[in-house]
Amino acid sequence: MPESGVSRAQHTHIPTDRTGITAATGPTATAAARRTGLLVTLVLGGLTALPPLSMDMYLPALPAVTDALHAPAATVQLTLTACLGGMALGQVVVGPMSDRWGRRRPLLLGMVVYVLATALCVFAPTTELLIGFRLLQGLAGAAGIVIARAVVRDMYDGVEMARFFSTLMLISGVAPVIAPLIGGQVLRFTDWRGIFAVLTVVGVLLTLVVWKWLHETLPPEERHTGGVGDALRTMRGLLGDRTFTGYMVAGSLAFAALFAYVSASPFVVQEIYGASPQTFSLLFGVNSIGLITVGQINGKILVGRISLDKALGFGLGVIVLAATALLLMTSGVFGDVGLVPVATGLFVLMSAMGLAMPNTNALALMRTKHAAGSASALLGTSSFLIGAIASPLVGIAGDTTAVPMAVVQLVCAVGAMACFLGLCRPWQRGGAGA
């Protein structure tokens, strides 16, 4: 299949090549374009699924790592922070690289390094080395995150881009559903090191898929030829756009509220409420299903009928309410409420992310036509850096209380809403993406 199958013209259903010459039309060409579009969707979904796989398969093993390496919970949580921080910093480098050299080469290089770093995690003898290997794993894994978003921007625009992001959420959302379940089952037969062995195999398979089936989507004539200085000027220009920055920070704070849950929930559910690793994995999967379902409602029903800003504002409002309820419950205002009410609050918060995450990405990228890689890098870096800061804060009071998790979530949710209203000011533009 030629590269025309993944061109930006695809969403208009007119097959063209990168030079603008119309390709063959008719039922055969249409079917071929659809097959190619589905294949690219699956590949991009795999790339965006890799970070939750790297994080969430490991979550049921956090208490076991604490015991095996004789380290406190806060130190072990730094293995999550290191991976997240690596993903943040790596995107700053890979994003501009993909604008200059195209999408394929930086992506393949990152995938190879990811596989090597994950394999090293299997043999880490100390917490300090595990933190270092996880940092390298995150730096390399950043390639898949940032380039997947840039490829979407190469292919789509406007409402179609928002719909595609929701589709990606369906595919990548399967990862958080099955990852803790897989991790919990792996722990039945081996220790936490076996989880990294499985991730190594996944990385190898995904690298082969990318090498064989993901074609270049950024033609040479649209690439940036400048060096580091040009990339920095491009990013500075993007950050000078108040609306873009507003969506970027609002999305990042929402992501931090989500990651506060990801980082704290193994200890909250298993240590505080006494659930088994398998029960934790089940609850985590249910919450992920909620996120996927709302994401699909956003992409299939809401997008094109109401503005993206309205959907985003509603999602952020629900997150604020859910975080407030969680803080009241975990601080004892309603007495000892038990696991079910807290799990319900977490389910509502996670589900509302299905409105916040795809729409902040789409609204921000709508404002960047010629620097998709750099814009994607800023979006990802901001999200992962703020998430990395939130991660250790949830364990600041030890593993006997869930109050720090709820406090971090509420602060992030209120901050996201403030950025959305104060910087994006959707009422001044009549609501984007209507």
Disulfide bonds with the S-S distance in Angstrom:
none
